[in-house]
Amino acid sequence: MFKLDPSYVGKVWPGFMWGVTLVAAIGCCMGFKEFVWFMSVGYGFAVMCIGIFHLVFSFFSGAFTIGRAIMSVLFIIYGYRLGGYILKRELTNKDYRKTLESTGSTKAMPIPVSLFMWAYSMWMYTAETSALSYRVINGAKDNLFLYLGILVMAIAIYGEATADKQKSAAKKINPKRFCDTGLYKYCRCPNYFSEVLFWVGVTITGIGAVQGKQWIMVILALVLITYVMYNSASRLELRHEKTYGLDPEYQKYSDTVPLLFPFSKQYHSMNVYRD
């Protein structure tokens, strides 16, 4: 059976991580067709590909454990659902497509810019999933924190899928109204919150498996994805203010329901001025 070199233990970016990076690069390369796909469709499919890679590797390397297999499958489910949902929305929803075009996200970028974003994306997705990679590299056994993190990841996947479904259903009933039903009663961006929660779960799985300076990569990835989700929520809030800002119902909703984190007092990411 193939065994990892023990010298990899404790290193932040050993050879195995470069293999994961290559898989991530393949998963998000569709960004060369649509630049925005590096961080949307490619994000989901890169995580899915990394999950497949870990699952296959575990079977053929003798590194298989039940916990690692479940975590790999959750990566696959998360990535496939997210990437597929975004791709379907962009290809079939004309209104959403127009919104993307109005922001300039669909414009072709110079090759050097695309190459830089590709490099950043493949690093980011490798770092986000690194808790599982380090678990393999360090030969860590399944523990309580692995299964606790897996539970959080599963809840997050369910939450994100539910939020997307609830918003789609609300828009079918009234396309011109904001969604404030279901999970949207607790925060205005439950899908983005669920993404943060998913990676919090991944981070929890690293306790007892990630060693020393390896935590820098794991924590940095969590901080970055949290920032990305908060920034996405802020941009969505700006669009909603332009669309619904003068609606008294929306004003009451946005002033009483948290933007991203449920049960917090953080209602706005910006100063809101209304006549």
Buried (B, 14 or more C-beta within 10 A) or exposed (E): EEEBEEEBBBBBBBEBBEBBBBBBBBBBBBBBEBBBBBBBBBBBBBBBBBBBBBBEBBEEBEBEBEBBBBBBBBBBBBBBBBBBBBBEBBEEBEEEBEEBEEEEBBEEBEEEEBEEBBEEBBBBBBBBBBBBBBBBBBEBEBBEBBBBBBEBBBBBBEBBBBBBEBBEEBBEEEEEBBBBEBBBBEBBBBBBBBBBBBBBBBBBBBBBBBBEEBBEBBBBBBEBBBEBBBEBBBEBBEEBBEEBBEBEEBBEBBEEBBBBBEEEEEBBBEEEEEE
